[in-house]
Amino acid sequence: MATEKLRGCANVFASSKPYLAMISLQFGYAGMNIITKVSLNQGMSHYVLVVYRHAFATAVIAPFAIIFERKGQPKITFPVFMQIFILALLGPVIDQNFYYAGLKLTSPTFSCAMSNMLPAMTFVMAVFCRMEKIEIKKVRCMAKIVGTLVTVAGAMLMTLYRGPIVEMVWAKHPHNKTNATTTTESFDKDWFLGCTFLIIATLAWASLFVLQAKAIQTYKNHQLSLTSLVCFIGTLQAIAVTFVVEHNPSVWRIGWDVSLLAAAYAGIVTSSISYYVQGLVIKMKGPVFATAFSPLMMIIVAIMGSFILAEQIYLGGVIGAILIVIGLYSVLWGKHKEQIESKVADEIPLPVKDAQIAVIAGPMIDATDNFTEEKYGQKGEANNNKLSSHIITMPIPELPTKANQERKT
C-alpha cells in the first residue's frame, strides 16, 4: 500500500510539473517588471539597462551553447548573418527599449496587459507574410479573427480611456485633489505616449517571432547557439544606440543596488532560465499551453504593484485588460483547433492499394496479438504484461525461368 501511494504521488507530481513550471515563470516575469520599474523610477537609463541585461544573458547562455552544441554548427553566411542581425535589432534593441520606455511612463500592470496582445499581433503579421491562411468558413479561423479584433479594441480602450480609480481591498491610496488637478494633463500625455511605446514594442516582438521561424530552420538543432548570437549582437547594437542617445558617461555607472539587480535578474531569469524552462514545457505540452498562462502574470503584477509601488489601477485599464484576455484565449483556441486538425490530417491511414503494395514488398510482417492487446491494454502497462508478437512469413512465388523449366523436364 505504501509503495502504491508513493507511486501515485510521484505520478501526480510528474503530471503537474508543466503547470508548476509555467506558474513559477509567471512569478519570475512579474518580479522582473516590478524590479525594473523601481530601477527606472530611481533614474536608471533604460538604454543602459538593455545593454546590461543582454550582456548578462549572453554570459549565461553562451557557455551552454559551447558545451552542448559545438558539433555541426551551421555556417554563418551573409543571409544568415542578416537574419540574426535583424532578430537582434527587433528583440533586444527595439522591443526592449520601447517596452522599458512604456513601462516607465505607465505602470507594470498596464505593461503586462499590453503584452498579452502578442499572439494577436503575431497572427496579423503572419497573415501579411502569407504564413497564415484565412479560411472564413471555418470556426477556428473566425475565432482568431474575432479574438484579434477584441484584443485591439481592449488595447485602444486602455490607451484612450482611464476612468476612475479602482480601489483595492487591501490598499487604499490617499488622494490630493489640488495636486490631481494640476498633474492630470501631463499625466494623460505621458500615459498616451507610454501606450504608444508598448504597442510598438509588441509589434516588434511579433515581427521577431515571424522572422525567427525562418532562422530556426537553419539552427534547428542549435537553438542555444541562435539565442547566444542574437543576445550578443543585440548587446553590441544596444551599446551603439546608447552611445548615440546618452551623452553623459555617468549613466554607465552601476553599483550594488537595485539597478544591478534589475539587469542581472532580467538577463539571468527572464532571458536565460525562462528560455530553457519554456522550451521544455513546449516540448511536453505544446506552445498553446505555454502561452495560456500569460494573463496570470498580469494578476500577479497587479497585486505586487499595489503592495510595493502603491500602484493605482483605473477602470479603463481593468475593462481593457479583460477584453485583451478574452481576445487572447479566442486566438489561442483557434490555434489549438488548427493544431488538432493538422495532427488528424497527418494520422490518416494509407489507402488500400498502398497498404497492399507494402505487404507484398516485404517478406516478413510483425503482427501484434489482438487478444493480448485487448486483455492487458496498451504496451508497457503495469504487472509487466508484455504483448506477444508473431512473425508472419509470406513466401514470394518464384517466377518461371529457363533453369526451373529444365529441372522439371
N, C-alpha and C positions, 0 to 999 in steps of 0.2 A: 504493500500500500504506500509506504513512504517513497519508494522509488518511482511509483506511478505518479504521485503528487509532484515530485521533483521534475519528472519529465513533462508533466502538464504545465508547471510554472515556467520551465525552460521554453516550451513551445509558445506560451503566451508572450514571454519576453521577446522571443525571436520575431514573432509576428508584429509586435508593437515597436520594434526598432525603427522602422521608417517614420512612424508618427512622432516618436520621441526625438529623432534626429531633426525633422523639419520644425518642430516646436522650438527646439534649442536654437536652431538657426534664426528663427524669428526674434528670439530674445537677443541674439547676437547682433542682428541688424538694428533692432531697436536701441540697444546700447550705443551703437555707432552713431546713430542720429542724435541722441541726447549729448554724448561727449563732444561730438563735432559742433553742435550748437553752442555749447558752453565755451569751447575754444574760440569760435568765431566771434562770440559776444565779447570776449576778452581782448580782441584786437588782432588775432592771427589772420594773416592773409590767406585766402582760400587758394590762391595760386601756389603759394609755398606748401600748403597742406597737400595739394595734389602731387607735388614733386616728392615729398617725403613719404606719402602713402604708397606710391608705386615703387619707390626705391626699396621700402621695406618688403613689399610684395615680391619684387624681383629677387631680393636676397633670400627669401624663404622658399620660393618655388624653384628657382634655378638649380640648386643642388639636387633636388629630387629628379628633375629632368635629366641632369647629367648622369645620375646613378642608374636610373631605370630606363632611360630612352637614348642611350648612347649609340646603339646599333641601328643601322638602317635609316639614318637621318635623311630626309628629302633634301635635294639640292635647292639652294635659295637662288632661283633665277630672278630676273628683273620683274616679271609679272607677279611672282610670289612675294618678292620684297615690297612691291607696291600695295598688294593686298594687306600685308602686315602693317605697312606704314599707315594706310587709311584706317585700318582697325584701331591702331593706337591713337590716331587723330580723333576718331569718333568716340572712343571709350574714355581713356584716361584724360584727354585734353578737353574736348567739347562737352561731353556728358558730365564729367565730374566737376569741371569749373562752373558750368551753368547750374548744376544741381546745388553745389555749395553756395553759390550766389543767391539762388532762390530760397535755400534753407535759411540763410542769414536774414533775408528780408521778410520771410513769413514765419513758419513755425514747423517743428518736427512732425506733428500730426498731419498738417496740411501737405507737407512734402511727401510723406508716406502714402497719403491718399492719392496724390497725383501720380505716384509711381505705379499704382495699380492700373494705370492706363496702358501699360507696356504691351500686354497681349493684343489689345485692340489696335494700337498703333503698328505693331508688327504685322498684323493681318492686313492693314491698309497698305503698308509698304510692300508686302509680298504680292498683293493684287497688282500694284503698279509695276512690279518687276516680273509679272506673269509667272510667279511661283505658286500662286493660289488660283484655282478656277472657281468662278462664281456660277453656281447652278441654283437658280432662284426657285425652281420647283421642289427642291429638296429641303426638308425641315432643318437639317444641320446647317445648311448654308444661310437660311433665313435667320437662324439663331445667332450666327456670327455677325451678320449684318445689323440686326436689331441690337445686339449687345454692343457693337461698336458705336452706333448712334446714341444709345443710352449712356455709354461711358463719356463720349464727347459732350453730351448735354450736362452730365454731372460736373465735368471739368469747367465748362462755361459758367455754370451756376456758382461754383466755388470761386471763380475768378471775378465775376461781376456783382455778386451779392454776398454781403457779410451777414446782415441781420443782427438781431440782439444776441447778447452773450448767454450761452447755456451754462447755468450754474451746476457745478459738480456737487454731489452729496458730501464728499469728504473734504472739499476745499472751496471756500467762498472767498472771492477776491474783493478787497475794498475798492470802491470806485470814487474817483475825484472828478466831479462834473466840470469844474473850471479847467482842469488840465485836459480832460477829454475833448472839450470843445475846441481847444487851440491846436490839438495834435491830430484831429480826425482827418483833415485834408491831406497832410503829409503822410499819414499812415495809409490812406487809401492809395496814394501814388506808389508808395513802396510795396504795398500788397499786390497791386496790379502788375508792377514790374517783376516782382518775385514770381508771380504766377506765370508770366511770360517766359521767364528763365527756366522754370520747371518743365513747361511744355516743350521748349527747345531741347532740354536735356533728355526728355522721354523720346522725342523724335530721333535724336542722335543715337540713343541706346537701341531703339527699334531698327534703325538702319544698320547698326553693328551686327545685330542678330541675323539680318538678311544677308549681309556680306560674309559673315562668319560661316554660313552654310557652304559657301564655295571654298573658303580657306580650309575647312575641316576635311574636305575631300583630299587635299594634299597632305595634311597632317592627321590622317585618320587614326593612326596608331601612335601618334606623338602629340597628344593634346597638352601635356605638361610643357613640352618644348614650345608649342604655339603660344601658350599663356605667358611663358617666360619672355619670349621675344616681344610680344605685344606690350607687356609691362615695362620691359627695358627700353624699347623705342619710345613708348609713351612717356617714360621718365625724361628722356632726352628732349622730346618735344615740349613737355611741360616746363623744363628748365629754360628753353629758348623763349617760350611765351612769358614766363615770369621775368626774365631779363628785359623784355620789351615793355612790359606793363609796369612792373615795380622798379622804380629807380633808386629807392632807398636801400642800401646794403643791410640795414639793421633788421629788415623783415626776415632775413635768412636765419637770424639767431633763434635758437630753440633751446630751452633749458629743461630741467627736470620738473616739468609742470604739466598741466592738462593739455598743452599743445603737443608735447612729445607723446603723451598717452593717446591723443586723438589720432596722430599719424601712425603710431605703432599698432594701435587697435584696429584701425581701418585696413592697414596693409596686411596684418597677420591674420586677423579673424575673418573679415568680410571679403578679402581678396585672395586668401590662401586656403584656410581651413574650410570655409564655406564652399569653395570650388570643389574640393575633394569630397566633402560630405554630400553635397548636392549631386555630384556625379554618381556616387554610389546609389543614392535614392532613385535617381532617374533610371539607372540600370535595373533596379528591382521593381519599381512601380510605374515608371514612365514619366514623361515631362508634365503631363496634365496634373498628376498627383502632386508633384513638387511645386507647381505654380499655384495650386489651390490654397496653399497656406499663407499667401502673401497678405490678405486682409488682416490676419492675426497680428502682424507687425504694427499695423495702424492702431489697433486697440491697445496693444502694449505700450506704444509710444504715447498715446493719449493719457493713459493712467500715469506712466512715469513722468511725463511732461507736466502734468498738473501738480505732482508732488515736488519734483526737483526744480522746475523752471517757473512754477506758478503760471502755467500757460493758460490763456483764455481761449475757449472754444466757442465759435459762433454758429448760429443756426444754419446759415448758408453752407458752412463747411460740413455740418452734420448731414444735411439733406444731400449735398453734392457727393459726399463720401458714400452714402447709401446707394445712390444711383450708380456710382462707379463700380461698387462691389457687385451690384446686380448685373451690370453690363459685363463685368469680368467673368462671372460664372456662366453667363449666357455664351460668351465666346469660348470658354473652356469646355462647356458641354458640347458645343458644335464640333470642336476639335476632337473631343473624346469619341463622338459618334463617327467622325471621319476615320479615326484610327481603327475602330472596330470594323467598319466596312472594308477597309484595306486589308485587315487581317483575314476576314472571311473570304475575300477575293483571292488571297494567296493560298488559302487552305482548300480551295475547290479541287476535288479529285480529278485524276486524269480521265480522259474519255476511254470508252471500252476498247477501241481499236488500239490505242497506245498501250493499254494495260496488256492486251493480248500479245502485242509485239514484245513487250518487256518480259513476259513469261516465256515466250518461245526462244528469245535470245539467250537466256541464261539456263544452264543445265541443272542448277540447284536452286531451291527456294526455301527460305527459312520461315516456317509457318508456326504461329502460336496456337497452343491448345485452347480452344474457346471454352471448354468445360472448366478448366482450372482458372481461367481468367474471370469467369462469372462467379466462381466459388470464392476466390480469395481477393478479388478486386484488382486494383492497379498493381504495377510492378513495384517491388521494394517495400511492401507493406509489412506490418508487424508480424511476429511469430515466425519470421524467416521463411515464409511460404513463397518459394520461387516458382515461377510459371514454367511448365515443361514445354519444350520445343522439339519439333521433329524436322528432320531433313527429308524433304520430298525430292527424290531424284527423278528426272524426266529424261529418259533416253531419247536422243535425237536420231531418227532413222537415217541410215546411210543411203546416199544417193547411188543409183546403179552405175557402175563403172565397168570398163573393159576387163579389169582383173577379176572382179566378182563374177562376171558372166563366164570367164574361162574356168574359174573354180567350179561353178555349177555344172558346166558341160563335162 
